[in-house]
Amino acid sequence: IILFSVIALSTTWGSRDYLDVHEDPNALRATPEATVLLPTAPLPVGPHIIGPDLRLPRGCWVASWHPRSPASRFQTPCDYDATINFNTAYLSITSGALMDLKEIAELTKDDEENQGYYFIAEALSVFTWQVVTDLWGDMPYSEALKGDEGILHPKANKSEDIYSDLLRRVDALLAMNLRGQSVDASYDFIYGGSLNRWKEFVYSLKLKLMIRQSETSGYSNANVLAFIEDPNTEFIASSAKIAGSYWDDSMDGKRHPMREFMTGGATYTSNDVIACKTFTLALIHI
């Protein structure tokens, strides 16, 4: 019996996969192509950056809106409570959106037929990183998102250095030749596969980055004016205009992001916030 046990153990010791027979056929072991991630990669950006998680506290801090009584879950930012944190938003944005966008970029950066997907992933990544460093300041960037490479404690970069690299990435995108490239509209929920619209987004993003540097040594008013007067950016002067003499709040998908979350097609009905008295009184005096 002892001899048999020794032989059995010696021949089966390395066969730990023998009983690993339960595999979920719907679970991907590896991402086969960018289209798998493109529809879901921007999802954490919406509720956290554009929606209530980050936008709502900022609106409270600048007295744009205030928690509606008896709703109290947004009272903390209005009290300027130092204990408020954005841990959930940070984890969702970095381990979710930014990791997925990085994956899309790595899958397509050397694929000459799918440069459109690379362009979209990089554009959204730059947009997200800009908001992240605006909120948290100095933070891991150059060594971030590299846990698979063994970098578990990435070093922090200065916010101004992050901005400089984001501008470099934007310029690289604007220098890309997208002629002949296409993106399947069914996978692009933002611009429906229109790379022209995505390029306009990147031009607008560059202008945002340049203006947000106004209080730093990296700002150049001459460069900003020259960029605005560039023929490629003529659309910026008119893209925000709303047709008609008044704003129609019934335009689904065209409202302010906070208003859209409350009554829009996302069916996220909420009456948690109202206009702040300080803000409305200021409008009356104006």
N, C-alpha and C positions, 0 to 999 in steps of 0.2 A: 504493500500500500504506500509506504514511504517512497520507494523507488518510483512508483507510478506518479505520485504527486509531484516529485521533483521534475520528472520528464514533462508532465503536463504544464507546470509553471514555466519551465524553461522554454517551451515551444509556443506558449500563448502570451508571454509577458508583453511583447511589442504589438499585440493586436488589439489595442484599445478601441479601434474603430469598428471592431467586429459587431458590436451591438448598436452602433450608431446608424440605425435604420429608419428613424423617424425624421424625415426632412420635409419641410413645408415647401410644396412645389411653387407657391406664390412668393416666397422670400428670395430676393436676389442676393446671390453671393458676391456679385460684382455688377457694376453699372455697365450695361452693354453699349449704350449710346446716350447722347446728350438729351434727346427728346424725352427720355424717361424722367429726367430731373427738371427740365425747363418749366413745366406747368406748376410745380410745387415749390421750387427754390425761392421765389419771391414772397411766398405766403407769410413767413414770420415778419417780413418787412412791413406788411400792411397793418396788422393790429398793433404792432409795437412802435414803429416809427411814425406812421401816418395816422394811426388810430389813437385810442384813448391812453395806452400805456405810457407813452412818452409825451405826446402832444398835450394831453389833459393837464398834467402837473405844470407844464410850461405856461399853459393858458391861465391857470390859477395864479402862478407867480407874477404874471404881468397884468393881472386883474382883467382878463378878457371874459372869464366866466367864473361861476361859483357853484358849489354843490347846492342842489335844490333840496329844501327841507321836505320830508324828514330824512332824505338820503344822506348818509354820513360817510360812505366808504371813500369819498374823495376829500374829506375834511383835512386830512393830514397835509397835503401840499398847500392848502389855503392858510394853514397855521404856520407855514414855513418850518415844519417839524424836521429837525436834522436827522431823525431816525429813518426817514423815507429812503428806500433803496429801489433799484431797478434790476435786482438779481435775475428775476425770471426773464425779463426782456433781454438782458445781456447774454444769458445762456442760450436763449432761443435764437437770437440773431447770430451769434458766433458759431455755435455748434450746429445750428440749423441752416439758415440762409447762406452765410458766408462759406460754410463747408460745401454746401451743394453747388454754389456758384464756382467755387474753386475746382470742384470735380468736373463741372461742365467745361470750364476753360482748359483743364488739362486734357480732357478727352478730344478737344477740337483745335487746340492751338497749332498743331502740325497737320491738320486735316484740311487740305486746300479746298475741299468741296463743302465744308461746314464752317467757314469763317464767320458766317452770320451768327451762329450760335455762340461762338467765342466772343464776338462783339457785344452781344446782349449780356452775357455773363459778366464780362469785364465792366460794362457800363453800370450794371446793378451793384456789382461789388464795390466800385468806387463810390457810388451814391451812398451805400450802406456804411462803408468805412468813414466817410466824411461826417455823417451824423453821429456815429459811435465816438469818434475822437472829439467832436464838439461837446458831447455830453460828459465823457469820462476823462478828457484831457490826455495826458501822457499815458500810453498803454502799449501792450504788446502788439506789434504789427509785423515787422520784418521776420520774426521767428514764430508768429502766431499760426495756428491751424496746422502745426507740423508734429502733432502727437504721433502720427504713423512713422515719423522719421526719428523718434526717440526724444524730441524736444518737448519735455513735459513742463518745464518752467521757463517759458520764453521771456526774454528781456523786454523791458519797456522802451518805447521810442518816444521822443518828444513830439508833441502835437504838430509843431511847425515842420518837423522833418516828415511826418506822415503826410501833411498837406502837400509838401514839395513832391513827394513820390506819387501822390494821387494825381497831381497836375501832369506829371510825366506820363502816367498811364493814360490819362485823357488825351494828351497830344499824340500818343502812339495809336490810340483808337481813331482819332480824326485823320491820321495819315494812312490808314488802311484803305485799300482799294476793294470795295465791296461789289464792284461791277460783276454781274453774273451770279452773285450769291443770292440765296433764298432761304427763308425760314418757313416751315409749315405753319400756316395761320392757326391750325387747330391746337398747336402746342403753345402758342404765344398769346396769353390771355390779356396782355397789356396793349400792344399795338397791332395785334392780328397779323404778325409776320411782316409788317412794313419796316424795312430797314431804313428807309428815308426818315420815318418818324423816330426811329431809335437814334439816328444820327443827329436829328434836331434835339433830342433829349440830351445827348452828350455835349452838344454845343451849349445848351442851357446849363448843364452841369458844370462845365468849365467856367462859365460866367459866375455861377454861384461860388465856386471855389475861389476865384479871383477876388470877388467882393468880400468874402468872409475873411480874407487876409488883410483887410483894411487897417487893422490895428497892429500889424506886424511889419517887420523889416522886409518881408517878401512882397509887399504890395506896391504896385506901380499904377498910378491913376492913368498915365499915358497908355499903358498896355491895355487897361480895361476899356478906355475910349476907343482905341484902335480895334479892339476885338468886337465891340458893339457896331462899329462902322464897317466891319468886314462884310462884303456882299453875301457871304455864306450865313451870316447871322441876321439877315433882314427880317426873318420870321419872328425873331424875339420881340420886336416892337409891336407886333399885332397878334401874336398867338394867344395872349391872355384876354383879348377883347371878347366881350359877350354880345352877341347879336341882339338887337332890340333896345328899347328905352328903359326896360326894367328887368330885374332878375326874377326868373320863374322858379320858385322853389320846388315845383313839381317835376323838374328835369332830372329824372333818375340817372345817377352816375355823374351828374354835373355839379352837384352841390359841394360845399365845403366838406372836407373829409369827416369832421366831427358831426356835421349835420347828416351826412350820408350814413354814418353808423347808427344814428338815432332813428331815421325814418326811411332810409334808402332801401334799395333792392336786396341788401344783405339781410333784411328783416331783423336787424339788431335794434329793436325798439327800446329806447331808454329815455327816461326823463330825469336822469341823475344830475344834470347840470343846467344852469340858466345863465343868462347874461349877467355879468357883474355890475353892481350898482355904480361902482367907480367908473367903469368904462362907459356905461350909458349916460351918466351925468356929463362926462367929458364930451360926448357926442352932442349933447344938447347945447353945451356952451359954445362948441365950435359952430 
